[in-house]
């Protein structure tokens, strides 16, 4: 009888050690997930797809795969909802790497007075007085700031957002290192329009203009959208633990064997 009890205790302990740590999984209220998979850590290109989670808890694709570009030096772990404490290389300012992990989607910043038709998501029309600060020496580092036009700070000219740059027509905030910002861990990470079919970024995720417009029309604040960016090797390790769409669901954006 004692041996049976001990065996049962051993089995329970072993099961607890082997079971996934569901405390690391995405919150249940996250019902919209933008998933992007890179072939490896050094990849500058990959694919992206939007998924939504139904009342049954199952993910389903709601968009076609989209070709995207990442940092010119690939990926590194970022500071977000998941991935912040992973071992390995972590993003730092000006490293040319896109942050990997899972991140909240924040505000959309645009030169326009409205979003693409069919959109329903919080946005801000960028003014001549708006800035996003990437200077690690400033207390406003990695924050959106609106300055007093009659008395702009000396750093404003280098940090202003209204540049008339076609690539920044829409900036979808990927909340890397924002909650709260840690100086030097990377700043100003967005989805935005690509500058060319093969031109990588300094750390953002970019795509063709029509694809970004389509992505924006899908976003819904009440579904708490997040962005999951991982190299394929990490996705295969993390999808179940983190509650991401299963491998069968992401086969269209996974690298070819």
N, C-alpha and C positions, 0 to 999 in steps of 0.2 A: 504493500500500500504506500509506504514511504517512497519507494523507487518510482512508483507511478506518479506521485505528486511532484517529485523532483524532475521527472521527464517532462511533465506537463509545463512546469515552470520554465524549463530550458527552452521548450518549443515556443512559449509565449515571448520570452526574452529575445530569442533568435528572430521571431517574426517582427518584433518591434525594431530590431536593428536593421532588418532588411527592407522594411516598408518605407515608401517614399515619405519625406517630411512634408506633409501637406501644409504646414505653416508657411512654407516658402511659395506656395501656389498663388496665382493671381486671385484677388478678391472676387467674390461672386458677382459684385455689381459691375464689374468690367465686362461689358457685353459686346464691345467692338474692339478688334485687335488688328492693327496693321502689322503684317509679318513680312520681314525681309530676310533672305538667306544669302550669304556670301559663300562662294566655294571654299575659301580658307581665310585665315587672319590677314593675309597680305593682298587680298583681292580688292580691286578698285571698282568692280562691277558685280551686280547680282540681280535678283528679281524680287518683286514685292507683290503681295496680294492682301486684300481686305477680308476679314472673317468676322462673323457675328455669332454670338452664343444665344441659343434659344432658351425657353423656359425649362427644357429638359437638360440643360447644361452642356449640350453638344454644340461644337463649332461647325459652321458651314461657310463656305466661300460666298462672297457677295460681289466679287469683282473678278475680272480676268487678270492674269499675271501681267506685271508691268516691269520693263527694264529700267534699272536705276544705276546710279553711280555713287560711290562712297569717297572716302578720303584718298588722296594720292598715295598714301602709305598704308592703306588698308584699314583695319579695325583695331581697337583696343577697348578693354572694359571701361565702361562709363559709370557715372553716379546717377542712379535712377531708382526705380521701384525694386528691381531685381538685377543682380550682377555686380553691385557695388563692392561686395566683399570677396569676389572671386580671386583666386590666385592667378598671377600672370601679369602681363603688361597692362597698365591703366593709362587712360588718356590724360595728356597734359596740354597746356596751351601751345598752339602752333606746332603740334607734332604731325599734322597732316593725316590724322586718323579719325575715323568716324566712331562714335561711342557705341559699344555693344552692350546688350542687356535689354531691359524693359523699361520704358519711359512713359510718363503721362504726356498726352497731347494738350498743349495750352492754347492760347489765343492765336488767331490768324491776323497777321499784319499785312495790309495791302495798300497800294497806291490808289486803288479804286474806291468809289463810294459805296459799292456793293459787291457781293461775292458772285461767282458764276451762277446762272439760273438754276434753281432747284436746291440751292444751298440753304442750310438752316443751322448756322454755327456762329458762336461769338467772334466778332472781328473788330479791328480798329483800323480806321483809315489813317495812314501815316502822314503826319504833318511836317512842316519844315522845322519844327521844334523838338522832334522826337529823336531819341538816340538809344542804341543798345551798346553797352560798355564792355569792351574786351581788354581794357587796360588793367592788368592785375594789381597795380598800385593804387587804384581808386576804390573807395568804399562802395561805389555803385557797380562794381564788377559783376558782369553777367546779369545785369538787370535792365529792364526797359525804363527809360527816364524821359520825362518831358521837361524841358528847360524853360526858363523865363527868356523870351526873345529879346527883351530889353537889357538883360544882363546875363548872357550865356557864359558858362564856365570856360576856362581856357582849353579844356580838352574836347569841347563839343565838336569842332570841325572834323576831327578824326574819328568821331564816334556816331555821327548823325546817320539816320536811316534813310532819309529822303534823298536818294542819289540819282534818280532817274534811270536806274539800271534795270533792263528788261528782266533779268534773272530774278529780281527781287519784287516782281509785281505782286506775288503772293508769298508770304513767309509763314509757314505753319510751324509753330513753336514746338520743338521736341525738348521736353523739360529735362535735359541733362545738366547736372550740377547746378540746379536752381533752388533746391529745397533743403538747406540753404546753399548758396554758392560757396565754394571753397577756392580761394585765390590760387590760380595756376592749374586747376583741374579741367580747364576747357570751358569755352563760352560760345554763345551765339550759334546754337545748333538748330537747324531748321530743315524742313522740306522746302525746296524751291525749284524753279525752272533750271534745267541744265543749260550749260553754255555751249555744248556740243555733244555729239553722240558718244565721243570717247574721252571727253575732258573730265577728269575727276575733280574732287573738291578739297577744301581744307579740313573737312570733317562733317559737312552736311550730307543729306541724301537728296539727290536731284533726279529729275526725270523730264520727259518731254512736256511741253506746256499743256497740251490737251489731256495728258494723263494726270497731271497735277490738278487741273480743273475738275476732272472726273472724281479724283480722290476727295477733293474738298466738298463736292456735292453729296458724298456718302457720309461725311462726318456728322454725328449727332451727339450733342453734349450730354443728353440724358442716358446715353449708352457708355459714358465714361471711356472714350477711346484712348488706347495706349499703343505704343510702337514697340515691337520686339524685333531687334536686329541681332543676328547671331551668325557666325560661320557654321557651315553644315556640321562639322564635327561636334560643336557644342550644342547645336539644336538637337541632334540625336541623343545627346546625354541629358538634356534639360527639359525636353518637351513634356514628359509625364510629370516630373517633379514640380515644374512650374505651372502646369495646367494649360499648356499651349496646344494649338491644333495638332492632331496626330500626324505621324509620318505619311500616312496614306492621303491625308488632306492637303499636305504641302508638296506633293510630288511634282506639281507643275512649276514650282519655283525652286525646287532643290536642284543642285548640280547634277548633270548627267553622269552616270557611272563611268 
